[in-house]
Every structure is written in C-alpha cells, then in structure tokens.
Amino acid sequence: MSAPLRLGTRRSALATAQSQQIADLLATVSGREVVLVPITSEGDVSRASLSQLGGRGVFATRLREALLADECDLLVHSLKDLPTADAPGLVIAATPRREDARDVVITRDGTPIAEMAAGSLIGTGSPRRIAQLRRRNPGLVAHDLRGNVDSRLSRVRDGELDAVILAAAGLARLGGAADGLFTEPLELAQWPTAPGQGSLAVEARQDAPDDLLAAIGRLDDAATRIAVTLERAVLAGLDAGCSAPVGVHAVLEGDQLQVRASVYAADGSRAIEAERNLCVRDGYAGPTGSGDGARAAGDDDPIAGARETGRDVARELLERGAAEVSP
C-alpha cells in the first residue's frame, strides 16, 4: 500500500480549508490518502503589515523550504501570494478552477462603500485596496489590518470598524464566515484585484515522481491557467519599473480572453489603465480579428501568448507613466 501523500499547508483556517479541498480532490484522482502537514510561515506569526514584511512571498518562503527539504510532497498556495519569479527546483503543477476573483466589502448595515459617511473606518492592509478605496470614496479612512478572517469580521461585528475588505473566494472557502453581516461585491471592471486572486496553485518538486505530477496535473483548469498566466506576466513586467499598487484581472470565456489592468497612485488620485481582448482557439492566442499573418512569437501556444500579452500590457502601462505614479 502506498504511503500517504503529504500536503504542506499554512495553519490558518482559510489555508487549511483550501488545502483540504485540494487534498480531497487529489485523493480521488490518485487513489491515495492525502494528509495535511501544518507549517508556520513568517507571515503567520508577525503582526507587521504586509508591506513592511515584503508583500508577496512572505507566506510562501517557509512552505517552499519545507517542500525542498522533503518535509512534504506538495503545497497549496493562494496564487496571489506567490512571487512571479520561478522558484528553483519547484513547479506549479496545477491551477485548479478559479473561484470568484472579486473583493467584497463586509458591513453591519449594508451601506454601499460609495455611500459611507466620511471618517468611516475600513479595515485593509492592502495598498491596492487602499488606493481603490480612496478613489471610490475619498472620505473613508483605511485602517491597517492583519489577522485571520474571523478576527477581521469580529471587528466589524463589535463596531471597532465600519467595514472590512476581503477576497470573495476566501469567504466562500470558509463557508458562512460572514453570517449576520452584509456583503457588497466589488465588480472587476471598476475594481480589478490582485493577480491570481481567487486561484489556488498546487506546487511540487520538479523531480517529484511522474505519477504524482500526473495526478496533480489532473486538477489543472486550462482556462484558469491561461488567465492567471497573463495576470502574473503583467505584474512581472511592472516589477522592474513600478512600485505602485496594481490591480489586474483576465478571464477566458469561450475563445475570448479579456484583461484589464490598473496602476494606482497610493492616494487614489491617479489610475493608469490598459485593456486587451484576445482570441484563443486551436492553439492560437492573439488579438481579436487578427489573421494568421499577424501572429507573433508565442501565438502557437495559448500560455506563451498569454505571457507575451501580459508583458505587452505592462509595457503599455509603463509607457503611459506607471513608473511615475506617486507612491
């Protein structure tokens, strides 16, 4: 009988819930038991803001060390938490079907964020959300916030905060966490979220057994992988020349791949935006309406085409002044 597969996960309720979801799916497709291995990351023990801790990667580093040290066989991450650079020796073996990528505002009384009174305290530690908040309603006050979902929601219930902004996917995975409170979804066309938000990444060692990589691969959703590849390519292209908050969302519907990206001034006073509409079919990814003669390098592979398009969007944002947006 094969030994159980060891899935490394952060200890938070949300991380455990989404890891268990993947563990159950993997057990079904592999026919093997999958057990969770709790791992504590720096981001879980520090109370500093995410910007002070270094942002992306703060939750992933310790988990990846454990995977490379053979303390576990695979990891489950929230994709938005992963740096865009490849991790030596590791591979994202699957991106399961994405859940709701939107942010949501949680309140006690259901007042929309645009109508909240000046001075209302809104809990979030995300520079992107703070910039978007200031654009939506300049009179609101952002309150830096850490902690698990339950603790954030309790601060709304107790009246310490007037609202918190969270990822819709995280709430859905916890199921019922916001009972008794009101939820306002923020539409992606006006409020694009972090690259990869709503998507999970299943990571393994590159030298993992072929049967394990094949089993994990069966969890992959092609439409999700194409979309998040594009989003992360935008972020990677901006990293070298822009430190301002970024929102980007791509979605593949049928053969149409659409992306919207925004770079914000920290105070919400400016936003630089770019959009693309692509056609993805029969192994081709390129601008809608373009003929065979217009195909560029990478167009024969939708993933490569998505990556190239993301770099193009980043270049456009930088040419429009994204690097000069006030931090």
Buried (B, 14 or more C-beta within 10 A) or exposed (E): EEEEBBBBBBBBBBBBBBBBBBBEBBBEEBEBEBEBBEBEBBBBEEEBBBEEBEBBBBBBBBBBEBBBEEEBBBBBBBBBBBBBEEBEEBBBBBBBEBBBBBBBBBBBEEBEBEEBEEEBBBBBBBBBBBBBBBBBBEEBEBBBBBBBBEEBBBBBEEEEBBBBBBBBBBBBBBEEBBEEBBEBEBEBEEBBBBBBBBBBBBBBBEEBEEEBBEBBEEBBBEBBBBBBBBBBBBBBBBBEEBBBBBBBBBBBEEBEBBBBBBBBBBEBEBBBBBEBEBBBEEEBBBBEEBEEEEBBEBBEBBBBBBBBBBBBBBBBBBEBEBBBBEE
